[in-house]
Amino acid sequence: MEKIKIYFGNLLGINLNDSNHPIVQEINSIDNASNQEQEIKKHQLRTLGVNLFDIKKYDEIIFDYYLSRIKNNNDISIYGHIAEIKQCAHFISKALENQLDFRFGDPNKNEPDFLINEHGIEIGSARFSLDNKNPNPAKKLIRSFKKKNNNNYTNLNCALIIDISEISNSRNVDYSKFPKFEEIKNEINLSNDFGVIMYFVEKIVFVDNEIVTEGKIYPEFNNDCNEELKELMKSIFLK
């Protein structure tokens, strides 16, 4: 635990006395959690640290960009940044493994978050506000999609990844009250301008007292998806 505090406090420069900062709140919540929850929280913080380190090895400018967003963000949207950081580290790793060109998108030029061989990759997340007593997963997911679908760079040569881990793993939602996931996807597909939407789910489980991270992606390809983008996703990033 001390190493986690040193990493986020000393190395990243987050003020650990700022009780309003989401990462500080996460660190401070560990002592009051169950043993398994403590291990999960530590694992998530360590994973974020490793992802940032991997990005820094590749490009310090990208690292500094994300670090600034984390340090200066005191609301729930920081977890959207964390989801993007995890995906960024993943795409950098896969691009390097397969000798593909990875480029960070330029928001001043209306570009998506990343580009792989000039194919766009945009990251989104569907998350609940901590103050939301009656979370609605259907509305949250559709709202997250619409926000991204209205961007100027949205086209059939761009992939959208929506992290739905929180709404999928939430225990505070009675899912019987809302449309099923297939119904939500069908509604989204009616107005989708992306080449492909990939719904990403990740959860942490214990197997023989060891932490295991399980991830799954549900891809929905547009009928008119750019063929090179489709092949890139299927052969490398969805394999």
C-alpha positions in Angstrom: 0.0 0.0 0.0 2.9 2.3 0.8 4.3 1.8 -2.7 0.9 2.9 -4.2 0.9 6.1 -2.1 4.5 6.8 -3.1 3.7 6.3 -6.8 0.6 8.5 -6.9 1.9 11.1 -4.4 5.6 11.4 -4.9 6.0 10.3 -8.5 2.8 11.6 -10.1 2.4 14.6 -7.8 -1.2 14.1 -6.7 -1.9 15.8 -3.4 -2.8 12.9 -1.2 -4.3 15.4 1.4 -6.9 16.5 -1.1 -9.9 14.4 0.1 -12.0 15.5 -2.8 -9.7 14.0 -5.5 -11.2 10.6 -6.8 -7.9 8.8 -6.6 -7.3 10.0 -3.1 -10.8 8.9 -2.2 -10.1 5.5 -3.7 -6.9 5.1 -1.7 -8.6 6.3 1.5 -11.4 3.8 1.1 -9.2 0.8 1.1 -8.8 0.5 4.9 -12.6 0.2 5.3 -13.2 -2.3 2.6 -13.4 -6.1 2.9 -10.3 -8.1 2.3 -11.2 -9.0 -1.3 -12.3 -5.4 -2.1 -9.0 -4.1 -0.7 -7.1 -6.4 -3.1 -9.3 -5.4 -6.0 -8.9 -1.6 -5.3 -5.1 -2.1 -5.0 -5.0 -4.1 -8.2 -6.9 -1.3 -10.1 -4.5 1.4 -8.8 -1.5 -0.7 -9.7 -2.9 -1.4 -13.1 -3.4 2.3 -13.7 0.2 2.9 -12.6 1.5 0.3 -15.0 -0.6 1.7 -17.9 0.8 5.1 -17.3 4.4 3.8 -17.1 3.9 1.9 -20.4 2.6 5.1 -22.1 5.6 7.1 -20.7 8.0 4.6 -22.2 6.4 5.1 -25.6 5.8 8.9 -25.5 6.3 11.3 -22.6 4.1 13.9 -24.3 1.1 11.6 -24.1 2.0 10.6 -20.6 2.2 14.3 -19.5 -1.2 14.9 -21.2 -2.9 12.2 -19.2 -1.1 13.0 -16.0 -2.4 16.6 -16.3 -5.9 15.4 -16.8 -5.7 13.2 -13.7 -4.1 15.7 -11.4 -6.4 18.5 -12.3 -9.7 16.6 -12.3 -11.7 16.5 -9.2 -14.9 14.9 -10.4 -16.2 11.5 -11.5 -15.1 12.1 -15.1 -11.6 11.1 -14.0 -12.7 7.5 -14.3 -13.4 8.1 -18.0 -9.8 9.3 -18.3 -8.6 6.1 -16.6 -10.6 4.0 -19.0 -9.0 5.9 -21.9 -5.5 5.5 -20.4 -6.0 1.7 -20.2 -7.1 1.5 -23.8 -4.3 3.8 -24.9 -1.7 1.5 -23.3 -3.3 -1.5 -24.9 -3.4 0.0 -28.4 0.2 1.2 -28.2 1.3 -2.3 -27.1 -0.6 -4.0 -30.0 0.5 -1.4 -32.5 4.2 -2.0 -31.6 3.8 -5.8 -31.6 2.3 -5.7 -35.1 4.5 -2.9 -36.5 1.6 -0.6 -37.0 1.7 3.2 -36.8 0.2 4.6 -33.6 -0.6 8.3 -33.4 -2.2 10.3 -30.7 -5.2 12.3 -32.0 -5.0 16.1 -32.2 -8.2 17.6 -30.7 -7.4 20.9 -32.4 -7.7 19.2 -35.7 -11.0 17.4 -34.8 -9.2 14.0 -34.6 -10.3 11.0 -32.5 -8.4 9.9 -29.4 -5.9 7.7 -31.3 -5.1 6.7 -34.9 -3.8 3.3 -35.9 -2.5 3.4 -39.5 -4.7 6.5 -39.8 -7.8 4.6 -38.7 -9.6 6.4 -35.9 -10.1 5.0 -32.4 -12.4 6.9 -30.1 -12.9 5.9 -26.4 -16.0 6.5 -24.3 -17.3 5.1 -21.1 -20.8 4.7 -19.5 -20.6 5.4 -15.8 -22.9 6.3 -13.0 -22.6 9.4 -10.9 -21.8 8.6 -7.3 -24.8 10.7 -6.3 -27.2 8.9 -8.6 -29.6 6.9 -6.4 -31.6 5.4 -9.4 -29.0 4.7 -12.1 -30.5 3.9 -15.6 -28.0 1.8 -17.6 -30.0 2.1 -20.8 -30.1 5.9 -20.8 -26.5 6.1 -19.7 -25.2 3.9 -22.5 -27.3 5.6 -25.2 -26.2 9.1 -23.9 -22.6 8.1 -24.0 -23.0 6.8 -27.6 -24.9 10.0 -28.8 -22.2 12.3 -27.4 -19.5 10.5 -29.4 -21.6 10.0 -32.5 -22.1 13.7 -32.9 -18.3 14.4 -33.2 -17.0 15.9 -36.5 -14.6 13.1 -37.0 -17.2 10.3 -36.6 -17.2 8.2 -39.8 -17.0 4.7 -41.2 -13.2 4.7 -40.8 -13.4 5.2 -37.1 -14.0 2.7 -34.3 -15.8 3.6 -31.0 -15.0 1.7 -27.8 -17.4 2.1 -25.0 -16.3 0.8 -21.6 -19.5 -0.5 -20.0 -17.7 -2.3 -17.1 -19.3 -0.2 -14.4 -22.9 -0.5 -15.6 -22.4 -4.2 -16.3 -20.9 -5.1 -12.9 -23.1 -2.8 -10.8 -25.0 -4.5 -8.0 -27.2 -1.5 -7.4 -29.3 -1.8 -10.5 -32.5 -3.8 -11.1 -31.8 -4.7 -14.7 -35.3 -6.2 -15.1 -36.7 -2.6 -15.2 -34.7 -1.6 -18.3 -34.3 -2.7 -22.0 -32.0 -5.7 -22.5 -28.5 -5.1 -23.9 -29.5 -6.4 -27.3 -32.4 -4.0 -27.5 -30.1 -1.1 -26.6 -27.5 -2.1 -29.2 -30.3 -2.3 -31.9 -31.5 1.2 -31.0 -27.9 2.5 -31.2 -27.3 0.8 -34.5 -30.1 2.7 -36.1 -28.2 6.0 -35.9 -24.6 4.7 -35.8 -22.1 6.6 -38.0 -19.0 4.7 -36.7 -17.5 1.9 -38.7 -17.7 -0.3 -35.6 -18.8 0.0 -32.0 -17.0 -2.2 -29.5 -18.7 -2.6 -26.0 -15.9 -3.4 -23.6 -16.6 -5.2 -20.3 -13.9 -5.9 -17.7 -14.2 -7.4 -14.2 -11.9 -8.7 -11.6 -12.4 -12.1 -10.0 -10.6 -14.4 -7.6 -9.4 -17.8 -8.8 -7.7 -19.9 -6.1 -7.2 -16.7 -4.1 -5.4 -15.1 -7.0 -6.7 -11.9 -8.8 -7.7 -12.5 -12.4 -8.8 -9.8 -14.8 -11.4 -10.9 -17.3 -12.3 -8.8 -20.3 -14.7 -9.2 -23.2 -15.6 -7.1 -26.2 -18.9 -7.1 -28.0 -18.3 -5.7 -31.5 -21.1 -4.3 -33.7 -19.9 -3.6 -37.2 -21.6 -1.1 -39.4 -22.7 -2.6 -42.7 -20.6 0.0 -44.5 -17.6 -0.2 -42.2 -14.3 0.6 -43.9 -12.8 -2.8 -44.9 -9.3 -2.0 -43.7 -10.6 -0.9 -40.3 -12.7 -4.1 -40.1 -9.8 -6.3 -40.9 -7.5 -4.5 -38.4 -10.0 -4.9 -35.6 -10.8 -8.5 -36.3 -7.2 -9.7 -36.9 -5.4 -7.9 -34.2 -7.5 -6.0 -31.6 -10.5 -8.4 -31.2 -8.5 -11.6 -31.5 
